[in-house]
């Protein structure tokens, strides 16, 4: 006679946060899928409301063709504010990881002349990089290709008579500073000429003189403090 060991409880793979205390039925239902539930704290909910309010305020102030720059130390909430702002704009464009198995030039959703122009604007005007797969690029090259893809997507929205907003977290962070400064300096007149809005975040303030942002939001490393200084 075979004896089977008792079934072990499901391994909890993820914890979900909810605004209300879950019922026993909810707890039983999700536990079978390896989920646990905790109640979201009032402070966390208030933090989310503050970020959304700030994002609404900033979005109302940023006009087409303008740049917003979020800076501050790691962990101060730049990415969370950027995410809250992005959720206000369903058609916005995000700088995402590049496709690993597609050649750099093929990753840009634009005719060849526009694709080459976007690569040049993103500081990737090296013909030897065009046939390389995304997985073969360095971190800095991949960051620039991601920016070039976002630029071509923004241009496509403009051709469709739609507003275009690019969100870029850790903006130009993997690049050496002279290269980052040169790209930032080239993007500033491009956004103003095309009407694309650029909303970017980085830990260092050194990009500001080159971006010349219309809004510069410095976040401080303090809990529950979405921002402490807003300059325009």
C-alpha positions in Angstrom: 0.0 0.0 0.0 1.5 3.3 -1.1 1.4 6.1 1.4 1.5 9.6 -0.1 2.8 12.5 2.0 0.3 15.1 2.8 0.0 17.9 0.3 2.1 20.9 1.3 0.4 24.2 1.4 0.7 26.4 -1.7 3.9 28.4 -1.8 3.1 32.1 -1.6 4.4 33.7 -4.7 3.0 37.2 -4.3 1.4 39.5 -1.8 -1.5 41.7 -2.9 -2.4 44.9 -1.1 -6.1 45.9 -0.8 -7.8 48.9 0.7 -10.3 46.9 2.9 -9.8 43.9 5.2 -10.4 40.8 3.1 -13.2 38.4 3.9 -12.4 34.8 4.9 -13.8 33.7 1.5 -11.4 36.0 -0.4 -8.5 34.7 1.6 -9.4 31.1 0.9 -9.9 31.8 -2.8 -6.5 33.5 -3.4 -4.5 31.2 -1.2 -5.0 28.4 -3.6 -3.2 30.4 -6.3 -0.2 31.1 -4.1 -1.4 34.7 -3.2 -1.5 36.4 0.1 -3.4 39.6 0.9 -2.5 42.5 3.2 -4.4 45.6 3.9 -2.9 48.7 2.4 -1.9 51.2 5.1 -3.6 54.5 5.4 -0.2 56.2 5.0 0.4 54.3 1.8 -3.0 55.3 0.4 -2.4 58.9 1.4 1.0 58.7 -0.4 -0.7 57.5 -3.6 -3.3 60.3 -3.4 -0.5 62.9 -2.9 1.4 61.6 -5.9 -1.7 61.6 -8.1 -2.5 65.2 -7.0 1.0 66.3 -7.8 1.0 64.6 -11.1 -2.3 66.3 -12.0 -0.8 69.7 -11.1 2.3 69.1 -13.1 0.5 67.8 -16.1 -1.7 70.9 -16.2 1.4 73.1 -16.2 3.4 71.2 -18.9 2.5 72.4 -22.4 3.2 70.6 -25.7 6.8 70.8 -26.6 8.0 71.3 -23.0 10.2 69.2 -20.7 9.7 68.1 -17.1 12.7 66.8 -15.2 12.4 64.9 -11.9 15.6 64.6 -9.9 16.6 63.3 -6.5 18.4 60.5 -4.7 17.6 56.9 -5.2 14.5 55.8 -3.3 13.0 59.3 -3.0 10.0 58.4 -5.1 10.9 59.6 -8.6 9.7 56.4 -10.3 6.5 56.3 -8.3 5.7 59.9 -9.2 6.6 59.2 -12.9 4.3 56.1 -12.8 1.4 58.1 -11.3 1.8 60.7 -14.0 2.0 58.2 -16.8 -1.3 56.6 -15.6 -3.0 59.9 -16.3 -2.1 59.6 -20.0 -3.1 56.3 -21.5 -1.6 57.1 -24.9 1.8 58.0 -23.5 5.1 56.5 -24.6 7.5 54.8 -22.3 11.2 54.1 -22.8 11.2 50.3 -22.5 13.9 47.6 -22.7 14.9 46.9 -26.3 13.9 43.7 -28.1 16.8 41.3 -27.6 16.4 39.3 -30.8 15.8 42.1 -33.3 18.5 44.2 -35.1 18.8 47.7 -33.9 17.6 49.3 -37.1 14.6 46.9 -37.4 13.5 47.8 -33.9 12.4 51.3 -34.9 8.8 51.5 -36.1 9.5 54.1 -38.8 10.7 54.5 -42.4 14.4 54.2 -42.8 15.2 58.0 -43.0 13.1 58.7 -39.9 14.7 55.7 -38.1 18.2 56.9 -38.9 17.3 60.4 -37.7 15.9 59.1 -34.4 19.1 57.0 -33.9 21.2 60.1 -34.5 19.2 62.2 -32.1 19.6 59.5 -29.5 23.4 59.4 -30.0 23.5 56.1 -31.8 24.7 57.2 -35.2 27.2 54.4 -35.6 26.6 52.3 -38.8 28.3 49.3 -37.2 25.6 49.1 -34.5 22.6 49.0 -37.0 22.7 45.2 -37.6 23.4 44.2 -34.0 20.7 42.5 -32.0 19.4 44.1 -28.9 21.0 41.5 -26.7 24.4 42.4 -28.3 24.3 46.0 -27.3 26.0 47.5 -24.2 23.9 49.0 -21.5 24.5 52.5 -22.8 23.8 51.5 -26.4 20.5 49.8 -25.4 19.4 52.9 -23.4 20.0 55.1 -26.5 18.2 52.6 -28.8 15.2 52.6 -26.3 15.1 56.4 -26.5 15.3 56.3 -30.3 12.3 53.9 -30.4 10.4 56.2 -28.2 11.2 59.1 -30.5 9.9 57.3 -33.5 6.7 56.3 -31.7 6.2 59.9 -30.7 6.6 61.0 -34.3 4.1 58.5 -35.4 1.5 59.8 -33.0 2.1 63.3 -34.2 1.5 62.2 -37.8 -1.8 60.8 -36.6 -2.6 64.3 -35.1 -2.4 62.9 -31.6 -0.6 64.4 -28.6 2.7 62.7 -27.8 4.4 62.5 -24.4 7.5 60.4 -23.7 8.2 59.1 -20.2 11.8 58.1 -19.4 12.9 56.8 -16.0 16.6 56.6 -15.2 17.0 59.0 -18.1 20.5 58.6 -19.7 21.8 57.1 -16.5 23.9 54.3 -18.1 25.8 56.8 -20.3 29.1 58.6 -19.6 28.3 62.1 -18.6 29.6 64.0 -21.7 27.5 61.7 -24.0 24.4 62.1 -21.7 24.9 65.9 -21.8 25.2 66.0 -25.6 22.0 63.9 -26.1 20.1 66.0 -23.6 21.2 69.2 -25.4 20.0 67.8 -28.7 16.6 66.7 -27.3 15.7 70.1 -25.9 15.2 71.9 -29.3 13.6 68.8 -30.8 10.8 68.7 -28.3 10.1 72.4 -28.7 10.1 72.1 -32.5 7.9 69.0 -32.7 5.5 69.6 -29.8 6.4 66.3 -28.1 6.4 66.5 -24.3 9.3 64.8 -22.5 9.0 63.8 -18.8 12.1 62.2 -17.5 13.7 61.3 -14.1 17.3 60.8 -13.1 19.2 60.8 -9.8 21.6 63.6 -10.7 20.9 67.2 -11.4 23.7 67.5 -14.0 21.3 67.1 -17.0 19.2 70.1 -16.1 21.5 72.8 -17.8 21.5 70.8 -21.0 17.8 69.8 -21.0 16.7 73.3 -19.9 13.4 71.9 -18.5 10.3 74.0 -18.2 9.6 72.2 -15.0 12.3 70.9 -12.7 11.0 68.9 -9.7 13.5 68.0 -7.0 12.4 65.2 -4.7 14.0 64.9 -1.2 14.9 61.6 0.5 12.1 61.9 3.1 9.3 59.4 3.8 5.8 60.5 2.6 7.2 63.6 0.9 6.4 63.5 -2.8 8.3 66.7 -3.5 9.8 69.6 -1.7 10.7 72.0 -4.5 9.2 72.7 -7.8 10.9 75.2 -10.1 10.0 76.3 -13.6 
